[in-house]
């Protein structure tokens, strides 16, 4: 028998095994200053493409003023307790009502954290007789929720509606045999590839199969649709989404999340969702901040319009320059390159230290060996100058990558 700590010491995990070399630079970097396209990193200003601040609300003067006033008036302790016991307020209920209207659902439950909410909601909604069908590239919060499921689950190939139907056929046979139900789970926008989930086509499958659809629209809320109401609105199938989830961590530039559905489903979640029953409610200051952000989303569609101006300029420019950005049809912009992990680290060092550009790097084990993804998140507060400078810088670094310079260079001390 092994000692638990000794076992952990021997196996640090696929990412943790590189912690000593990467910590503070490639992992757990410290960005300083106001949330904006340019932020401090290790004493220098960098052009930052790694912020989930799609509409530029994080540093909006009205948002900053509201946040400060709400914190001064209520602090961050109030309400003290879980909502079911002592943590409810008029502000919480107002936000739930306004969110319901925004995403066109009957009712909404606020959640303390997006990740926690998704895991807990899946656990709450299904029992061992039910069957889950989910996308192969679903976010980690969905995968962790599915892992808690005591019943059967079937995974379908990423964004493959034909394979989804195959899994629904299998799920239907099993659910009928054990008197269970079927829950299909996918995403509105996949955060790594930027591709929209094929929601409309999955909704169409309801004509042939009996299931409920649960959509994680973390990257779609505020960015997609005529009013920012999400990817279901964008695709004209919001009514077919039975359970709609979104987080405040992206377009809202805040913390927390929400789940919207039919009134009796939301009531069931309120009284059975363990992560909300046994956890302290969102502080009123954060709820008031979310109300202000939602107000700005509704009143200023030009923020979303500007996000798409920057997004189209960036993506069109990258494609024109010969870069592979996959099939993204959202603001999420992955730039695919071929190279090893050592090459990727040298490339990022060059990009940050010599071009003063900060963006996220994705390598194995998140993607297959030999693939490097530089993920760019455009925002409404980036400029055309930022776009042009970045495309020019990327053209230079990809030339170095192809010529083998990053393989031969020694990783600089940091």
N, C-alpha and C positions, 0 to 999 in steps of 0.2 A: 504493500500500500504506500502511495506517495503522499507527502505533505502537500496540502493545497498551495501554499505559497511557493514551494519548490517547483511544483508543476507549472505555475504561472511564470516563474523566473526562467524556466527552460523554454517556454513557448510564449513569446510576447505578442503573437498575432501577426497577420500579414502586413499591417501598417505599423503597429507598435514596435516591430523588430527594427525599424529604421528611426525610432524616436530620438535617440541621442544625436544622430546626424541632422535630423530635420527640424527638431523642435525650436520654435521661435522664428523660423524663416519660412520653410515650406509648410509646416504645420504649426498651428497656434500662433500665427503672426499677430503683431499688435499694431493696428491702424489707429492713428491719432488725429484729433480735430473733429470738426463738424462733419456729419455724414454728407458727402458731396463728391462730385466727380474727381476732385483732387484732395487727397488726404496724406498725412504724414506717415512715413514708414522708415524706421531707422535713420531719422534725421533729415530725410529728403522728401519733397513733395512728389507724389506719384499720381499719374492718371489712373483712376480706379474703375475697373470694369467688373468688380466682384461684390456688388452691393445689391441686396434685394430691396430696392427702393424705386420700383418701376415708375411711379408717378411723381417722384421727387418730393414726397410729402414729409420725409424725415426732418428736413430742415426748413420747412415752410414757415414763414413768420407767424401765421395764424395758428398753426399747429404748436409751435414752440410756446406761444403765448398761452394757449389753452392748457397745454401740459403743465406749464409753470403755475398757472392760477389754480388748476385742479389739485395739484400736489400741495400747494399752500393751504387750500381750503379744507382738504380731506386727509392729507397725508397718504401713506401707503399701507396703513394697517386696516383702515375701514373699507369694507365691512369685515368684522372679525369672526371668521368661521365659515363652514360650508354653507352653501345657499339654502339647502333644505332645513338647516338648523337655525342659523342666525345671520347668514350672509347675503340675504336678498336685499334689493333696493329698487326704487323706481327707475334709477338710471339703467340698471341691468335689464329691466323689462322693456324700457324704451328702446334700448339698442337692439334687443331681440325683435321687437316689433318693426323697427326700421329696416333691419337686415332682411326680415321676411318679405317686406315689400320690395326691397332692392332685388332679391333673387327670385321673386314671384313664387313663394311657397307659403303654406298656411301658418307655419309656426317655426320657431328657432330656439335652440338652446346654446347659450354661450359656453365656451370651454376654456380652461386655464391655459392649455398648451395645445398646439395643433397636433404634434406627434402623439402625445398622450391621448388626445381625444380620439384619433383614428384607431389606435390599438384598442382602447376601451370600448368604443362603439361597436366594433366588429365582435368583440367578446360578448357584448350585451345583446346584440341582435340575433345571433344564431345559437342553436343548441346542437347536441351530438347527432340529432336526426337530420339536421339540415346540411346542405352541400354548398360549398363556396366555389365559384369559378372566377379566376382572376388573371390579369395580364402578367406575363412573364417579367416585364420590366417595371412593375409597380414599385412605388417608393418604399423605402425600408419600413416606414410606419405601417403600411398595409401588410407587408410581409410578416412583420412581428405580430400584427393582429391575427393574421391567418394562422400563424404558428400556435396561437393560443386555442384555436378551434379544435374541439374534441371530436368533430365529425370528419367527413371526407372532404377533400378539396381537389379541384382539378385546375391546372394552369394551362393557359393557351398562349401560343406564340405571340410575340409582341405586336400589337395592333393588327392582328390577323383575324378578321371577322369570320372567315371560313373555319378556322381552327376553333374559334370561340363557339361556333355552332356545333362542331364535333364534340366539344366538351359539354355543351348543354345537352346533347343527346345522351351522353353517359350520365350526366348529373340527373336528368329527368328520370331515367330508369331507376337509379338508386333512390332518389327522393320519393318516387311513387312506392317503391318496395318497403320503405321504412316510414312512410307517412310524414315526410319532411318537406322542407321548402328549399328554394334555390336563391342565393344571393350572388349577383355578378358585381365584381369590383374592378374599377379601372380609374384612369386619371383624365382630367380635362386637358391638361398640358403636361407632357412628360418633361420633368425638370432637367434631364441630362441631354436629351436629343432635341427638345423644343417642338416635337411633333404633337399635334393635337390628337387626343384619343378619338377613335371613330365612333363617337357617341350616337350619332344619328342612325348609323347602320346597326349598332347594337340594340338601340331602341326598337328598330324595325323587327328584330328577332322576337320581340314580345308577341307578334302576331302568330308565331308558331310555337313558342315555348312560354311556360309560366315561370317567371322569375321577377325579382326586384333588382333595380340597378342603383348601386352606391358609387358616387363619383367624387374623387378627391380633386378639387379644382384650385389648389393652392396657388398655382401660377396663372390661373385664368381669371380669378376674381379681380376686377378693376382694370384688366388689360384687354379682355376679349368681349365681344358683343357691342351692340349699338350704344348701350348705356354703361358698359363695363360690368354687366350682370353675369358675365362668365362664359365659359365655352359652350354650355348648353344653349345660351342665348345666341351665341355666334353661329351655331349650327342649326338653330331653329327647332331644338328638341328639349328645351328645358322642362316641359311638362312630362316628358318621358323619363326624367331622372327622378327616381323615387326618394333618394336620400342624397342631399347635396351638402358637401363638406368644403370649407375653405378656412384658410388661416389668415391671421392678421400680420404674419411675419413677412409678407411680400409687398403687395401694393399699399397696404395700410402702414407699413413701416412701424410696426408695433409688436406686441406679444399677445398670444391667445388665438382663439379660433371659434368656429361655430358650425353647427349642423342644422340644416333646415329640411323639413319634410311635412307630411300631413300632421295635423294637430295631435291626433291620438298617438302617432309614432313618437313625436317629440315629448309628449307627456310620459310615454313609456321610458324614454331615455332619461328624463329628469328623475324618475323614481327607481331606476335600475342600473344606471351607468356608474359603475363603482368609482371611476376616477373623478367624478364630479360630486358624488354623494359624500365621499370621504376625504375631500380636499378643500382647502380654503378657496373662497370665491375670488374672482378677479378683483383687485382693488378698484374702488370707485374712480380714482384718478385715471386709471388706464381705460376704464369704460367711457368716461367723459372724453378722453383723447380719441377713442375709436369713433365716438359720435361725431366729433369735429372732422375727422378724416373722411367719414362717410358723407358728411355734408359737402365737403370740398369735391369729392368724386362726382356727386350728383350735380353740383352747381358749375363745375368747370370741366366740361368735356374736352376742352382744349389741352388739358394735361395729357389725357390719353391720346389725343390726336398728335401731340408733339412726340410722345413716346414712339408712335408708329412712324413718324417722319424720320426719327433717328434710326429706328430699327430697319426700315427699308433702305435707307442710305448705307448703313453698315453692311447689311446682308447682300445687297446688290453690288456694293463696292468690293466685298470679299470675293464674291463669285466672279466678278469681272477680272479680278486680279489672279484668278486661277485657284482659289482656295476651295476645298471641299467642306461644306457646312451641312451636309446631309439634307434631310427633308423637313427641316424646321419650318413651321408655319405659325410661329409665335415669336415674341421678343427674344426668347432664349436662343443664343447663337453659339453653337459648338463649332470650333475650328479643328478639323481632323488632320493630324500629321502622322507620319511613320517614324518611329524611333524607339530606342531603349529607354529605360528609366535613367541611367546616367546621362544620356543625351538630353532627356527632358529636364533634369535638374540644372544642367549647364545652360540650356535654353532659357529657363526661367530666371536664372541668375543674370544672364545677359539682358533679358527683357526688363528686369527690375532695376539693375544697377546702371546700365548704359542707355536705356531708352526711357527709364522712369515710368514704366507701365506695369500696373499690378492687375493680374487676372488669375483665375483659378486654373490649376493644372490637374488633370485627371489621367491617371495611369493604372496599370495593373496593380491590384486585382479587380478594380472597378470596371475596367475595360480589358479586352484581350491583350496579351503580351505583344509588344511591337507597335501599339497604338498610343498616341498622345492626343489628348483633347485639351485645347485651351478654351474654356467656357467663358463667353462674354455675356454680361447682363446689361443691355442698354437701359437708359432711363430718360425721362423727359427733361432732365436737367443737363444731360450731355449736349455737346455742341457738334456742329459739322466739322469744326477744326479738330475736335477730339477724334471723330470718325476718320478723317483723312490722315491724321498723324498715325493712328493705330494701324491702318491698312498699310501705310508705307513702312512702318516698323516691322510688321509681320512679314512683309515681302523680303525684308533684309534678313530676318532671322531664319526664315525657311530656306533661304539660299545657303546660309551657313550650315543648317541641318543637313541639307542634301549633299553638301560638299564634304561632310564628315568632320567639320571643325569642332562640333560639340562632343564628339566621341574622343577626340585627341586631347582636348583641353582638360586640365586638372580642375576639379571643383574648388572654387575660391573659398577661403576661410570666411565665415560669417558669424 
